[in-house]
Amino acid sequence: MTSPNVVLCYPVEPRHLEQFSKALPELNFVDAGQEEIGVKIFNADIFVGHAKVPVDWDAVVQAGRLRLIQSSAAGLDHCLVPSVIASEIPVCSASGLFANQVGEQAFALLMGLLRSLPTFFRQAQNREFVRRPTGDLHGKRVGIVGLGGNGRRLAQLLAPWNVELRATDFYPVRKPPQVIELWPADQLGKLAACSDILILALPYNSQTHQVVSEEILSLMPQGSILINVARGRVIDEQALIAALETRHLAGAGLDVTYDEPLPESSPLWNLPNVIITPHVGAQAASRVDDSTNLAITNLGRFLRGQRLINIVDKSLGFPHPDDMAINLSI
């Protein structure tokens, strides 16, 4: 009997292939990489990874061979096309797997803005040693939009800074002790209005497209700060630019943008109150190791018919809190 094929599309090394084979000898592992995934995906019984090149998912679904998708990313916009959503193929994400790194990135952006680092960097280039105003994190009202794996870790990291934490989430359940109030996702306006700092950690889907609209931005207090470590398209970027240009917002820290790479013509590049990083929030020295460990665990569970970690509601693109990696032993 032929072993089921597991087609991999993330930067594995030979030692990871050996780890897979040793842990799951009943499976055959194929490293397709970005170069060959468009072809080799049709030989997959199980797909593990994140295809960053076009894949004909409609044809893959129609072929009827694929039995499981295990993403190596938290966001699933790379594979959750309508045909996959409508199919019986279970999809699992990497939600929460890189929450530490996303939290550190959010802090880097936030602290840079609060302590006026863009101003001081520009001064340093001109060899100017001039004291200018800075801000504080302690005592601020912080709102977290999306209390999934990344959002919950952010709450843990922020709590020691003596901030007032509130959040919204599609599943307003299992409120962390660090969070004063947890509201449903449709209360985003209420959260924005009472947040000196608003951090976006929500998934991107049809319901969250430009959910941070001109109206939501206008509800944020004068002089507040927006941090986005989610997806760029959850924000109306033109409305954000206007709010920054008028100084309604004191600043924005963006690890993601509406279009990536951010076009050279974007006004965001020239705004002095913006810090931009090129979608590096989930980068980690252990990323491939962690992704491999999660995949091995979930593939084993799949073969044994057990509950899968991070299995998503495909219509939403993210898992229920009870199924997230941070709440299950892996």
C-alpha positions, 0 to 999 in steps of 0.5 A: 500500500502506498504511503500518503504524501505530505507535501511541504512548502516552508523552508525546511532543512534536511534535519526537519525532513528526518524529524518528520520521517522518524516521528511519522514513518507511515507518511511520505514527505515531499519538500516542494518549496515555493518553486514546485508547490504549484505542481506538487500540490496535486500529489498531496494527501496532506499539505503543510506550509504557506504557498506564497506563489499562485496555487490553483486551489479550485483544481486541487479541491476538484481533484479530490485527493487533499485531506488536510491543510496545515498552514505554517502561518496564522493568517489563512488568506493564502489558501482559504478560497471559496472552494476550500471553504466549501469543501470538507478539507479541514484547515489548521492554522499556526495561530498563537505559535509565534505570539511571543514574536508578534508581541515583541514586534508590537512593543517595538513599534509602540515604544518607538512611537511613545519614546519619539524614536523617529524624531531622535533618529532624524536628529542623530542623522543631523548630529543634533543632541536636543531634548524633545517631548516623549510619551509614557506607556504606564497608566495608558488605556490599551485596546486589543482588537482580536483576542486570539493567540497573539492578542492574548499573549499581548495582554499578558505582556502589557499587564505589568506596565500598569495599563487598563486593558480592554479587548474585542473578539469574535468569541468574547469568552474566557476573558483573561484576568489581565483584561478589564472588559472583553466585548464582542467584535461589533463593539469595536467603536466602543473600544476605539473610543476608550483607547489611548493605544489601539493594537490590531491583532485580528484575522483578515477575512471578508468581515474584517476588510477595512473594519478599522474605518474612517468612523472608527479612527475618528472615535479614537481619542485625539493624540492616540496611537494605532499599532497594526500587527494583524493584516494591512487590509483590516484598515482603511489606509486612506482614512489612516493617512488622513488621521495621521496627517491631521494629527488626530492620531499621534502616530501609527506603528505598522508591521503590515500594509494594505499592499505589500510591499508598500508602494514607493508612492505611499504617503506613509513613507514620508509621515514623521509619526509613522514607523513601518516594518516589512511584515516581520512580526512572526520572524523567529530563529525557531520558526521552522522548528516550531512549525515542524513540531506543530505539524508533527503533532497535528498530523499524528492527531489527524491519523489517530482521529483525534481533535486537531490543534488550531482547526479553524472555522473556515468561514471565519479563518481562525480557530475557536479559543478552545482549539488554539495552540496556546490552550492545548498541550502540544 
